[in-house]
Amino acid sequence: MSNHWQELLPVDRYSVSSAGLLHDYDRKVLTLLYQPLIGPVCISLYMTLWSELEENRLWSESSLHYNLMNTMSMNLREIYDARTKLEGIGLLAVYKKKADENKQFIYEVNPPLSPEQFFTDGMLNIYLYKKVGKAQFMRLKKFFCDDRVPVGEYEQVTKSFAEIFASDHLDSLYVTDESLKDLSVDQSKRLMNREEGEELQGFEHTFDFDLLFAGIKTSLVPRRAFNLKVRDTIAKLSFLYGIDPIQMQKLVLGSLDIENEIDLEELRKSARDWYQMEYHADMPSLIERVQPLKYISQSEEPKTKEQLYIRHLETVSPRSRLIQLSGGAEPSKSDLQILEDIMLKQNLTPGVTNVLVEYVMIKTDMKLTKAYVEKIASHWARKRVVTVAEAMELAKNEHRQYQEWADNKKTGNTRSKKAIRTESVPEWLNEVEDDESSPAAVAQVTENESLEERKRQFEEKLRKLKTGGEAAHGTD
C-alpha cells in the first residue's frame, strides 16, 4: 500500500461534484448512522466537501488541497485517511488525472443510504448494532421510523390524470426534428436529479465462487439461480460472518425454495444461525476478520518456517489468535474490546493486530494492558503498517523503545516475579530476546554491578574495623 504523500500533495488540485441533489435530511443519516462507524473526522471531511458545492449546483470551483488542510486544521495524512474511509463506505467516488507535474482530482460526493436502506442493508446495520449496543440501536431505529398510515381502512378515491385533464388539438402536438433537439439534453450536461445511495460493493472478488460451484451440482441448484443479487449477498455474508465456500454450500442448499430458487432471507437467517452456533455470539465484529487478500504478502505456497508462520498470522482472526495464545481459553470481554478498539480507531489490519497481540503478551507476562497496546497501535498506525511482515520488522527494530514504554508504566521499585509462559517465543523475536544489550539484559547487568559494589563496601568497612581494633589493642 502506498503512502499518502505518494498519492496526494498539498499543491494537487481538486473539484467537488455531487452524484445528485443532497437533502438536508441526509445530514441526520450521516451524523447518527454513519458517524459511529467511520468517526467524526470522516463526517467532517464529507460535510466540508458538501459545503463547497454552490447551492443547488452539482460542481464546485477548483481548489488546492493546501486550502482544504487549512480549512479543516488537519494534515494531509489525516485528510487522506478520512478520504479512503469515505470511499470504502460508499460516500465518495474519486477520479484522478495527471496534469503537468501535479495531479487533479474530482471528489464526487455520493448521497448516503436512506434509513430504510441502511437498516435493511444486512451489513452496515449489523456493524452499527455491534458498535452502539442494543439500547442505542433501538433508539436510532425508532428515531428513523414512524407509524404507517392506515390506508387499508379507507377507500382510495384519487382521480387519475385522464379523469382530470384532456388533450385537444392533437395536430398541434406534432414534434419536428428541430423540436426534438430542443427536448433532448446536451450530452455534456445533466439534469438535476436525486440519486439513491448505493449499497456497498466490491465483495465478490473476496469470495471463491468456483469452489462454491464445485460442490453444488447444477441438478440441485441451476446456475441461473446465482444472479447478481444472489452472488452479491453470498459474498457479503461470507465477508461479514467469515463463512468459507465449503460451509456456504450447505447454507445455500438449505435456503432453496420449492422452485429451486435461493431465498435470500432464508440464506441470511441461516448465516446468522451458523455464526451464533460457531462463535456463541450474537453479532460479528471486526475482531473476527482475517487479513484482506491485498495485504497478504506471499502469493505462493509458503516454504520456510518463517513464511509458514506469517501465513498463519494472515489467515487467523485476532480473536482466534488470542485464544491460541491463551492455551485455548476464551478471552475476556475487556481483552476483546481492546482488540476491537485498536482495529476500529487505529484502523489496523487483522494480521497486524495479530502481531501486536503476540508481541505485547510475550513482553508483559501474557497480559493485555490497554494503555500499552494502544500506544504501540497508534505508533504502527502512524507508520502505515499494513502487512504482517512489516509489523514483525517494526517490532524488532523498535523493541527497545517499546520496552521503555512498558517500564515507564511501572510504579515504585517493586518487582513482580515473572510468570511462566506456555506460548513459545516466535523466532522473529528471538534475536531481540537474545540481545545482550536489550533493556532486560542491561537491567540484569546493572543489578549485578550494584550487588558487587555493596559487597565491596561491606568488605571495606570490615577491614577498617579490624584495622582500628588492632591499633587500639596495641596502644593498650
N, C-alpha and C positions, 0 to 999 in steps of 0.2 A: 504494500500500500504506500503510495507516495505521500510525502509531507505536504502540509498546506502551502508552504512557500513555493513548491513546485507546481501547484495548481493555481495559485492566486497571489497577486501582488497588489499593494495599495494603489498603484498607478493604473491598474486594469479598470476599464470602464464597464458599466452595467446599465441596463434599462429594465424597468419593471413592466410586465404585461399581465393581463388578467385573462384567464380562460373563459371568463364570463362575468356577469354582474355579481358582485358580492353584496349580501344583505347585512343589515345591522344585526339580525338575529344570529348570524354566523359568529359574531363575537362571543356570544354566550356559549355556543358549542365549543369554540376553541378554548375558552377560558376554563370551563367546567369539565369538559370531557377529554380534550387533547392535552391540556397542560399537565395533569398528573402523570401522563405517560412520557412526555418529552421535555418537560421542565419549562420554567418561565423565560429562560434566555431564548429558546426557540420561538416561543409565542411572541416575545418582544421583537424578534427579527421579522417574523411574519407581519406583525402589525405595522412595523416601520416601513416595510416594502409596500404594504397596502396603502399606507398614508401618502406614499409618493405618487400614487395614481391620482390624477385630477378627478374631480367629482364627475361621475357619470361617464368617464372615459376609460379606455382599455389599455392606454400606453402612458408611460412617463417619459420625462426628458432623460437623456444620458447623464450619468454622474460617475465619479471616481469612488472606488472602494475606500479610499482615504477619507472621503466625506462621510461615508457610512460608519467608519470606525469612530469618527468624532461625534457623530450624531448619537451613537449608542454607547459611547465611552467604553469601547471594548477593543481588544487587539484582534488582529486578523485571524489568528488561530481559533479564537472563541467564535468569531463570525462563521468561519469555515465549518467548524464542528456543528454549530447550530443549523447551518445550511444543509449539511448532509443528512441530519436527522429529519428536517422538513421534507427532503427528497424521499427518504426512506418510508416515511409515513404517508406519503402521497399528497402533501400540501404544496409542493413546489416542484416545477419542472425547470431544468437548467439547460440552456443552449449556449455553445461557445464557438467562437471563430477567431482565427489569428488575424491580427491587424498590425502590420509593421512589426515593431519589437514587442508590443504588448498584446493583450487579449481583450476581446469584448464578449460580454455575457448578456444573455436575456434571462431574467428570472420571471417565469410565468407562475403567478400565484393561482393555485387551484382552490376552489371552494371546499370546505370540509364536508364530511358526510352529514346528511340530515340526521336528526336524533333517531328517527326510525331506522335508517341505515346503520347507524353506529350501534344501537342496542340489539340489532339482529345480525351483526357482522359475523359473529362466530369466532372472532379472534380479538379485535380491539376491546370488545365488551368484556371478554374474559380477563384480559390483562388489566383492564380498569378495575374489575371486581377484586382481583388479587391485590392491586396496588392500594385502593382506598378502603377496602373492607366492606363487609355486608351492609352495615348501617348507612354509611355514606353513599354506597352504590344505590341502595333503595331510595335514599333521599334524592339523588340525582335523577333516578328513573321517574320518580314522582314529579319532580320539577319539570321534566320534559314530556309529561303525559297530561291528558285531560280526558274528561268523560266523553264518551261517544254520544252524538246527538241521536236520540231515539226515533230515527226516521221511520223505523218499521211500524211504529204505532200510528203513522199518518199516511194519508193517501197523497201521492205525488200529483200535483195539478200544474206543473210547469209547462208553459207554452213553448212550442218548438219555433225555430226560425221561420219555417214556411207558413206557420199559422199567423204570424205577425207581419211578415214582410212579403211584398210582391215585387216581381221584376218585370217592368214594362219596357217597350221599345227594344226588343231583343236585337234588332238590326243595328242599333247604336252601340252595342257592346262588342262588335267585331274588333278583334285585336290585329293590327297590322304588324309587319315586321319591325317597323320603327317603334311602335308602341311596345312590342315585346322586348326590345332592347332597353326601353325605359323601365320596364317592370323587373328586369333581371338585375342582379347585384354584381358590381365590378369584382372580378376575381381577386384583385389586390385589396379589397375591403371586406369587412364582415359586419353584419348587423349585430346590434346589442342583443345578448341572449343570456339566459340563466342556465349555466351548466350544473348538472348534478355532480356531487363529489363521487369520485371513482373509488371502488374497493381496492385494497392493497393487491399489488401484482408482483410477479417475479418469483413465485414459489415453485412453479412447475419444474424448473431446471434443477431444483434441490431434491427431487424425488425420482427414483429409478422405476419408471413405468414399464420398461422392458422386463425387469424382474417380476413386477406385479403381474403382467400379462402371461409370463411364462408359467405361472402356477394356476391360471384360470382358463379353463377350456372355453372355447367360443360357443360350444353347445350349451354351456351353463349361463354364460354372460356374453351376449353378442358385442362385438367391438363398437357397434353404433351406440351402445348404452353409455360408452365413455365419451360423451360430448364435452365441449369446452368447459361448461359449467361444472360437470361432474369431476373432470380432471383437476380443475382449479380447487374444488372443495377437498378432494383427496390430498392434494399437495399441501393445502393449508392445514388440514387435520394432522398430517404427518409432521409438519413443522411445529405445530402447536403442542402436540402430545408426545412427540418423539416416537412415532409408530413406524416401524420398518416395513418394507414392501411385503415380506412374508406374513407378518401379522395383519397387514392391511388386506391381504387376500381373504382372510377369514371374515373380517369385518364387512367387506364388500359383498361376499356371498350371503352373509347373514342379513343384509339390508335389501335384498331383492324383493320386489312385489310380485303379484301373480302374473304380471305381463313381462317378467324378466327385466324390468327396468330398475335402476338403482334409486331407492328412496333416500334422498339427501338428508331429510330429517331423521330417519332411522339410522343412517350412517353416522350422523353427528352424535346421536344418543349412544350408539354402540361404542364410538370412540371415547366418549366421556366415561362410560361404564368401564371400559378397558383400563383407562388411566386410573380410575379410582381403585380398581382391584389390584393393579400393578404397583402403584405407589402409595396406596392408602391415603390419598389426598383428594380434596375436593376440586381444586383448580391448579393448573400448571403455572409455573413461574419461570423466570429467566434461568434459575439455577439448574433446571432440568435440561437445558440446551447443551449441545456439543459444539465443538469448533466448526464454524462455517467452512464450506469447501474451499472458498477462495483464499482462506488463511492457512490451509493445510500445506506444509512446506514440501512434503515428499509426494510426488506423483507416482513413483514406482514403489514396488513392494520393498519394505524395509529389510536390510541385510545385516547390519551391525546391531549390537546390543543397544547402543545409544539411539539408533534410528527406531528400533522397536519400542524403546521407552518413550520417545517423542510421539510416535503414532498412538500409543496408549493414552497419553495425556490429551491428544487431539480428538480421540473418539469416545471419551468418557465425560459425563457431565460433572460439574463441580460438586453436586450433591453426592453422586456415586463415588467420586474420588475421596470425599471427606469420610464416607462410610468405610472405604478401603483403608484409609489411614488410621481409622479408629478401631480397626480389627473387626469390622462387621457391625459395630454398634450404631444404632440410629442416632443421627446428630440432634442436638438440642435445637429448639426453635430460635434461640438467640444466635447460635452459630449460623444457621441457615439465613437468618435475617442479615447477618454481617455480609455473607456472600452475595445476597441479592442486592444489598445496598451498593456494594462496590461495582457490581456489574451494571446497575442502573445509573448510578450517579457518576461513576468514573468511566463508564462505557467500556469496561474491559471485556475482551472476548472470553468465551468459556475456557479455552486452552490456556490462556494467560492466567486466568483465575486459578486454574489447577496448579500451575507452577507457584503462584503466590501462596496458596494454601499450604502446599507441601513445604515450601521454604520456611514459612512462619512457624508451622507446627514443629519442624525439626529444631529450630533455633529457640523455641520457647517452651520446651518440655511438653509438647503435644497439646498446647493450649492456643486458642484463637483470641488474641487480645484486640478488641475493636479499634482502639486508637492506633496501635502499631500497624494493623492490617491496612487501615485507611491511609496512613502516612505513606506506606510503600505503594499502595494502589494509586494514590494521587501522583506520586513520582513517576510511575510507569505510564500513567495516562499522559502526563506532560511529555514524556519521551516517545509517545506514539507507538508503544509496543503492542503488536497485534498477533504475533506468532509465538508458538511455544519455544522455538529455538532462540528468538530474540529475548524472551523473558528469562530463560536459563542463563544466557550470556550476561545479561544485565545483572542478574542476581549474583553471579560470580564476581563481576567487576566492582559492584557496589557493596559487597559483603561487609567490609569494614564500616562503611557509613551506616548501614542498617543495624549493625551491632551496637554502634554508638547510640542510635535512636533507642534501641532496646534498653541499654544500660542507663540512659537518662531517665527512664521511667521508674527505675528502682529508687526507693527512698531509704535513707539511713545507711548503716553499714551492715545490715542483716544480710546473711547469705542463706539462700534456700538450697537444700540438698537437691541434686539433680535427679529427676525421675528416670526410671528405666524405660527406654524406648523399645517398643515391639516392632516398629517400622524401620527397616534398614535405610541407612543414608544412601541416596542415589549417587551414582558415580560422578554425575556432573557437578556435585558439590564436594566430592572427596578432596579435590585439590585445595579447596578453601579450608576444609576441616583439618587437613594435614599441614597447613601453612604455619610454620613456627612463628611467623610474625603476625598471626591473627590476634585479635583482641584477647581471646581466651588464653592463648599461649603467652602473650605479653603479661597478662594479669597473673598467670601462674609464676612466671619468672620474677615479677615484682614481689610477689608474696614470699617466694623462696629467699630472695635477697633481704627482705625485711627480717625474716627469721634468723638469717646468718648475722645480720647486724646486731640484733638483740642478744644473740648468743655471745658475740664478740664483746659487747658492752658489759655483759654479766661477768664474763671471764676477767675482764679488765678490773672490775670492782673487786672481785675475789683476790686478784693479785695485789691490789693496793692495800686491801685489808690485811692480807698476810704479811706484806712488807712492813706496814705500820705496826703490826703486832710484834714482829720480831725486833723492830727498833726499840719499842717501848720495853721489852723484856731485857734487852741489852743494857739500857740505862739503869734498870733496877739492879 
